Amino acid sequence: MNTKILENLGKSLKNYRLACDLTQEQLAEKVGIHPTYVGKLEAGKNNPSVKMLFKISRAMKIKLSDIFDFDK
């Protein structure tokens, strides 16, 4: 798999999380996942499911498609 996609996805998730003024721990709590998983996602180390990305986007009150807009 192209790791660049996961790295871009991770950067996007981190940027939105910070824009929402959330820590990794706070986001993890909202989604119901472990904070280390959030860290791995943001580092581009994990390949999340669409279902997980949907949960994360809802927790941050953004559209799922926003996460994939890597040009922002």
C-alpha positions in Angstrom: 0.0 0.0 0.0 1.1 3.5 -0.7 2.2 4.8 2.7 2.1 8.4 1.4 -1.7 8.2 1.5 -1.7 7.1 5.1 0.7 9.8 6.0 -1.5 12.4 4.3 -4.6 11.0 6.0 -2.8 11.1 9.4 -1.7 14.8 8.9 -5.3 15.7 7.9 -6.7 14.0 11.0 -4.2 15.7 13.2 -4.9 19.1 11.7 -8.7 18.7 12.2 -8.2 17.4 15.7 -6.1 20.5 16.6 -8.5 22.8 14.9 -11.2 21.3 17.1 -9.0 22.0 20.1 -9.0 18.3 21.1 -6.2 16.3 22.6 -5.6 12.7 21.3 -7.0 11.5 24.6 -10.2 13.6 24.2 -10.8 12.5 20.7 -10.2 8.9 21.6 -12.7 9.2 24.4 -15.3 10.6 22.1 -14.8 7.9 19.6 -14.4 5.0 22.1 -10.9 4.0 21.1 -7.5 4.0 22.8 -5.4 7.2 22.6 -2.4 5.3 21.2 -4.6 4.3 18.2 -5.2 8.0 17.5 -1.5 8.6 17.6 -0.8 5.7 15.2 -3.4 7.0 12.8 -1.9 10.5 12.9 1.5 9.1 12.3 0.3 7.2 9.2 1.1 3.8 10.9 -2.5 2.3 10.8 -4.9 1.9 8.0 -8.3 2.7 9.5 -11.6 1.4 8.2 -14.2 3.7 6.6 -16.4 3.0 9.7 -13.7 4.2 12.0 -13.0 7.3 9.9 -16.8 8.0 9.9 -16.8 7.8 13.7 -13.8 10.1 14.0 -15.3 12.6 11.6 -18.6 12.7 13.5 -16.7 13.2 16.8 -15.0 16.2 15.3 -18.2 17.4 13.6 -16.8 17.4 10.1 -17.8 15.7 6.9 -16.0 12.4 6.2 -14.9 13.8 2.8 -13.1 16.7 4.6 -10.6 14.2 6.0 -9.5 13.3 2.4 -9.1 16.8 1.2 -5.3 16.8 1.4 -4.9 20.1 -0.3 -6.1 22.1 2.8 
